């Protein structure tokens, strides 16, 4: 009896195929729960003479005068202060979802004028606004600059990384919260990171198998709506359970991605080629210049002349033609191309030609 059970187990094990699964939280996002971009304009002070030049950045002088006037300091109209230690900057940050008043976020500070470096500078209080014009955070603090710029007396200079951009960790405090639809309504909507009807259906089926039928519904190739509790505390626990569920997404469509700048070629697993023959050879043209010097005879009064002779040599590699049979797979394509010693650039040319003749069963994307 034990022998029979062992044989049955081994037979069932042989039919099992390795599958890969993804957590729902890794490939989806909740509708309306996202970060928001903030931007502001401010001044960085305390620079060691590497700030903006007055003649080329009048807005820096104007900003400094406006700031001083708020503290009761009025400069004569015809007086422009030197701002070598001041730089006008833009400040931007991302306001994460569910951010609360009093929490802090990181900010990035970038020079707007011709400041050579922001190293050692401090950002003065700068309001950060959203797309609606409201102020959501206030930024201030000392900059951390990863770049370095050094200039010699003779005008020579050395620059490492970008010294005109810096960051302030926890440099902005949140002053206003952004509402999101997570706690409203009777449903929670998930959006897939990659549109795919098969993945959306499998996601809804996985949730319905656990929660019961009709609790999740795929609305399109991206959107899956799920019935959720009305109570906010229960909804948090509900989403904690849902986002950790695992299921098997649909496989990606057949695509060939070509990076024209780096020569990188990525071929998807389902790429196939119809019957076709390919012959690819490299043509090399070599030009060699030889200079001969002709000396005049003694006491002839002539001049030395140079004669340039050019030798042109044309050679072509004798690569053999290879044939792709009907429905050839990815591994067979790579093997055939490697046999003729084709480089990544040659592979790009071969794939483009196969697509043009209709023999490539895949989407060809050039980036």
C-alpha positions, 0 to 999 in steps of 0.5 A: 500500500505504501509503495502504491502511494509513493508511485502515485506521489511521484507520478503527480510530482512529474506533472507539476510544473514550476510556477512563479507568483507575485504579491499583489502589492508588488504589481498594483497600486491603489487608485488615488493613493499617490505622491504629489509634486511640490516646488518652490523658489528660495535663496541659499546663503553662506556660500564661499564666494561661489554664488550668483554674479550680480550682473548676470542674475538680476533676479537674485538681487531682486529677491534679496532686496525683497527679503530684506524689506520684510525685516525693515531694511530698505536699500536705495534704489540705485544700490545693488548689493554684491551677492557672491555668497547668495544663490537663487535656487529652485526647491522641489520635493515629493509629498507622499500619500497619507503624509500628516502635518508636522512630518518631514520630507527630503528636498532637492535644491538646484541653482537657477543662476550661475552659482558655481557651487552650493557647498556650505550653503544654507537654504532660507525658509522657502514655501513649497507649493502644489499644482493648485497653488497652495502651500503644503510644506516649508523648507529650510536647512543646511545643504549636503552637496556631493559635487566639488568644483575647484578653480585655479588662478590661471583659469583652469578648473576641475569639477567632480559630479554636480556641485550646483545641486544639493539635498536637505534630508528631512528639510521640509515640514508638512503644513497641509494634508492632501485628501485621498479616496482610500477611506471613502466609498464601498470599494477599493480600486487596484491599478495594475502597473502593466496593462494585461487582461489575463493578469487582471482576470487572474487577480480578480479570480484569486480574490474571489476564491478567498473572499467569495464570488463577486467580491472582486471584478476586473473592469478592464486590463488595468482596473480591478474593483474590490468590495471593502469594509466601510470602517476605516480601521477594518479597511486597513486590515483588509488591505493588509491581507489583500496586498500580501496575497500571491497569484500568477500574473499573465506572461508578457507579450512577445516584444523585442526591445532595442536600445539604439544608443547602447546596442542592447537587445532584449528578446521576450520569451514568446518571440518567434520567427517564420521561415526565413533565410538570413545572410549577414556579412561585414564590409571593411574598407581600409585606406593607407597613405604612404608619403614619399619624399623626393630630393632635388639633385645637387646644385639644381636649385630645386625644392624638396617635394612630398608625394602621397600614395593611397592604397585602398583595400576592400574586404568582406567577411565570408559569413554563411547564410543560415535559415530560420525554420517555421516557428523558431524560438528565442533560444534558436535565434540566439544560437543561430546568430552566435554561430555566425559571430554577429555583434549586437549591432548586427543582431539589430540589423537582422531583427529589423530586416526580419520585421520588414519582411513579416517574418518576425512574430513580435512587436519591435520597439526601438528606444 
